[in-house]
């Protein structure tokens, strides 16, 4: 990892259900040759353990991250091969970490998945942990912030928070998989959402087939 020339994407993983979305986004960024600064919230570690059986530990984060990213959405290990050497992990409680400052160079931030608690914290500028602080910094520095909210139904308070994020310049991207892009497997649906997140960030990928203007083909909207 060459720190001198490094300008990463910050990826925040909050406690909402949907850790396969985060894994697919991380794989997509790494496949595109991007560097990543990863923040895994305390709540998301419980969700990850519940959804995958993987315990994400600070002392062994590289091993745990590799195990997570090499697992498919169906839970099958060894589905992917992933090099995590371009990932830097910051503990969620480390408010002195690089992404907590606007002078720390990053391309932007992706929150995948974003819980309603995370949405509220960012919209209100609470900065109660590094994930929320990094998102607030991203907004104030006018960098790209993509918030992949994963909740249903959405209550009025959360909708107001999402409108506030949109007005602040964030891209609000519900984690809503499409069924018209030729999906034949759960991984296809996960990759569609991850691909839309990367589209919003301007990162080139091949996670899903795009609409080409022909009946019977795939589409994306």
ZAMARGU-4260 file (C-alpha; in steps of 0.2 Angstrom, whole numbers, plus 5000, padded with zeros to 4 digits):
<rodrens>
0) 5000/5000/5000 | 5008/5016/4994 | 5002/5029/5006 | 5010/5044/4997 | 4999/5042/4982
5) 4984/5035/4991 | 4966/5043/4989 | 4954/5030/4995 | 4935/5028/4996 | 4928/5027/5014
10) 4916/5013/5015 | 4905/5013/5031 | 4896/4997/5036 | 4881/5001/5048 | 4870/4989/5058
15) 4856/4987/5045 | 4853/4970/5038 | 4862/4968/5021 | 4880/4964/5024 | 4881/4955/5007
20) 4878/4972/4999 | 4893/4979/5008 | 4904/4964/5003 | 4899/4966/4985 | 4903/4985/4985
25) 4920/4981/4993 | 4924/4968/4980 | 4919/4980/4966 | 4930/4994/4972 | 4945/4982/4974
30) 4942/4975/4957 | 4942/4992/4950 | 4959/4996/4957 | 4952/5007/4971 | 4959/5009/4988
35) 4947/5008/5003 | 4946/5015/5021 | 4934/5003/5030 | 4924/5008/5045 | 4913/4994/5052
40) 4901/5000/5066 | 4899/4990/5082 | 4881/4986/5077 | 4886/4980/5060 | 4898/4967/5068
45) 4883/4959/5077 | 4873/4959/5060 | 4888/4952/5051 | 4889/4938/5064 | 4871/4935/5063
50) 4870/4934/5044 | 4887/4925/5040 | 4893/4918/5057 | 4909/4929/5054 | 4916/4938/5069
55) 4924/4954/5064 | 4939/4957/5076 | 4950/4972/5076 | 4965/4962/5080 | 4962/4950/5065
60) 4952/4961/5054 | 4962/4957/5038 | 4959/4938/5040 | 4940/4941/5045 | 4938/4953/5030
65) 4945/4941/5018 | 4934/4927/5025 | 4919/4938/5023 | 4923/4945/5005 | 4927/4928/4999
70) 4910/4921/5004 | 4895/4922/4992 | 4878/4929/4996 | 4872/4912/4998 | 4885/4909/5012
75) 4896/4897/5002 | 4914/4900/5007 | 4927/4902/4993 | 4916/4909/4980 | 4927/4924/4977
80) 4946/4927/4978 | 4950/4944/4986 | 4966/4954/4989 | 4963/4965/5004 | 4980/4973/5003
85) 4972/4990/4998 | 4961/4991/5012 | 4964/5001/5028 | 4953/4997/5043 | 4949/5011/5056
90) 4940/5006/5072 | 4923/5014/5074 | 4927/5022/5090 | 4943/5030/5084 | 4938/5048/5082
95) 4956/5053/5079 | 4957/5042/5063 | 4961/5049/5046 | 4943/5050/5039 | 4938/5061/5054
100) 4947/5076/5046 | 4943/5086/5030 | 4962/5087/5027 | 4963/5068/5025 | 4962/5065/5006
105) 4948/5053/5001 | 4937/5052/4985 | 4921/5051/4995 | 4911/5039/5006 | 4899/5025/5003
110) 4888/5019/5017 | 4882/5001/5014 | 4870/4996/5021 | 4864/5012/5030 | 4852/5009/5045
115) 4839/5021/5050 | 4849/5025/5065 | 4864/5029/5054 | 4854/5040/5043 | 4847/5050/5057
120) 4865/5052/5065 | 4872/5058/5049 | 4857/5069/5044 | 4858/5078/5062 | 4877/5079/5062
125) 4878/5069/5078 | 4896/5061/5074 | 4893/5049/5088 | 4906/5037/5080 | 4919/5037/5066
130) 4906/5032/5053 | 4895/5046/5057 | 4909/5059/5058 | 4917/5053/5042 | 4900/5055/5033
135) 4898/5073/5041 | 4916/5077/5035 | 4912/5071/5017 | 4896/5082/5016 | 4905/5098/5023
140) 4920/5095/5011 | 4907/5093/4996 | 4913/5076/4992 | 4902/5062/4985 | 4892/5053/4999
145) 4881/5038/4994 | 4869/5032/5007 | 4862/5014/5003 | 4847/5014/5015 | 4841/4997/5020
150) 4824/4997/5029 | 4806/4995/5025 | 4794/5002/5028 | 4801/5019/5030 | 4793/5030/5044
155) 4790/5049/5042 | 4805/5054/5053 | 4817/5043/5042 | 4810/5050/5026 | 4813/5068/5033
160) 4831/5063/5037 | 4833/5056/5020 | 4827/5072/5012 | 4839/5082/5023 | 4853/5071/5016
165) 4848/5074/4999 | 4847/5092/5001 | 4865/5092/5009 | 4871/5084/4993 | 4871/5065/4997
170) 4865/5052/4985 | 4851/5042/4994 | 4850/5025/4986 | 4838/5012/4993 | 4845/4995/4993
175) 4831/4989/4981 | 4837/4974/4969 | 4829/4974/4952 | 4822/4958/4944 | 4823/4963/4926
180) 4842/4962/4923 | 4843/4943/4920 | 4845/4938/4938 | 4846/4919/4941 | 4854/4919/4958
185) 4854/4929/4974 | 4871/4935/4970 | 4865/4943/4955 | 4852/4953/4965 | 4865/4958/4977
190) 4877/4963/4964 | 4864/4974/4955 | 4862/4985/4971 | 4881/4985/4973 | 4883/4990/4955
195) 4871/5005/4957 | 4880/5011/4972 | 4896/5011/4962 | 4887/5019/4948 | 4882/5033/4959
200) 4901/5035/4965 | 4907/5035/4947 | 4917/5019/4949 | 4918/5008/4933 | 4912/4990/4936
205) 4904/4975/4927 | 4893/4969/4942 | 4877/4969/4931 | 4871/4969/4913 | 4865/4986/4907
210) 4850/4990/4897 | 4854/4992/4879 | 4837/4998/4872 | 4831/4981/4866 | 4815/4972/4871
215) 4820/4956/4881 | 4837/4963/4886 | 4842/4969/4903 | 4839/4987/4910 | 4844/4998/4924
220) 4836/5013/4931
</rodrens>
